[in-house]
Amino acid sequence: MKRYENLYEKVCSFENLHSAFLKARKCKRYKNEILGFSYNLEENLLRLQKELLDQSYRHGGYREFIVTDQKKRHIKAAPFRDRVVHHALCNIIESIFDKGFVFNSYACRKEKGTHKAIERLEGFLKSAIIEPVGGGGLNERKIYCLKCDISKYFDSINHQVLFSLLQRKIADQKVLWLIRIIIESSNKESGKGIPIGNLTSQLFANIYLNELDQFVKHKLQRKYYLRYMDDFLILYFDKKKLHQIKEEMKRFLWRRLGLELHPKKANIFPAEKGIDFLGYKIYENYKLLRKSTVKRFIKRIKFCPQEKFNQSLQSWLAYAEYGNSWHLRQNLSEKLKINLIKN
């Protein structure tokens, strides 16, 4: 396996730091912390560059808060200058790791995302239904879905295991020094857990579960496997075999990565009942919004500040239109007395 050297100067270059600054401030440029950094931009970037080059850089403390969407999440937000460093690092190392990821990993990757993942699942369902059986005829057996997620995924990532995975491809000791600083900027004492709010955490989380992806692809040799961060699923025709696969993945996750399947979210069921995935209920020929997604929207829009109302409405409308939601939008238009239907 190739290991990459001579990366640190690229991470620390002024051009890369400026690019990282532009990415880090995207859609947030008028926040006070960012305005303050921007006011003396060149001076602040040069100071940050010097700290990185002489390795005197130290990560700042996190601002912590709770976000409640589908579930309660503990978010840690790094200071803006540290977020610039996160972007600078990812600018250089992300492509090194991304090229080794399996095709069917869809979270936080270029040319991927939720819509692409859903389209892939729809394609899986169509392909599985017409897949030939032993004698060459069309398959008339039921398709079953094994759908899982990881219990407390980001909180369970082991720092040393993660670092060893990064070392496989990164040989530059100064880049590894910076990576260790970022990994240990949170939960250093326990040696477990990375902050959900960091850009680096998204990349690190994909690198960590790429181990599972490779296991499923090469050891289990599953054709219809799909992962979006810590949500993943497998389609197959044999329910008993899926139970066996589930146990094999469970053992692998614990022994290799110290992870556990969520006890209530690792289920096997007929795909014809619909697959609950990324906010939609997905069937062979159509997809619907989950009822819980609609309820959250109604609750949120009622209490949305007027200045954010239109933006939130249009964002959700685009999300709803991706599913088969014409009648839903009609009913909500009447219920909320607002126009949820685009002409």
Sequence and secondary structure as in RCSB ss.txt:
>XXXX:A:sequence
MKRYENLYEKVCSFENLHSAFLKARKCKRYKNEILGFSYNLEENLLRLQKELLDQSYRHGGYREFIVTDQKKRHI
KAAPFRDRVVHHALCNIIESIFDKGFVFNSYACRKEKGTHKAIERLEGFLKSAIIEPVGGGGLNERKIYCLKCDI
SKYFDSINHQVLFSLLQRKIADQKVLWLIRIIIESSNKESGKGIPIGNLTSQLFANIYLNELDQFVKHKLQRKYY
LRYMDDFLILYFDKKKLHQIKEEMKRFLWRRLGLELHPKKANIFPAEKGIDFLGYKIYENYKLLRKSTVKRFIKR
IKFCPQEKFNQSLQSWLAYAEYGNSWHLRQNLSEKLKINLIKN
>XXXX:A:secstr
   B S HHHHH HHHHHHHHHHHTTT TTSHHHHHHHHTHHHHHHHHHHHHHTT       EEEEEESSSEEEE
EE  HHHHHHHHHHHHHHHHHHHTTS TTB TT TT SHHHHHHHHHHHHHHHHT B TTSSB  S  EEEEEEE
TTHHHH BHHHHHHHHHTTB  HHHHHHHHHHHTTSSTTTTB   TT HHHHHHHHHHHHHHHHIIIIIS  SSE
EEETTEEEEEES HHHHHHHHHHHHHHIIIII   EEEEEEEEEEGGG EEETTEEE SS EEE HHHHHHHHHH
HHT  HHHHHHHHHHHHHHHHTSS HHHHHHHHHHHTS     
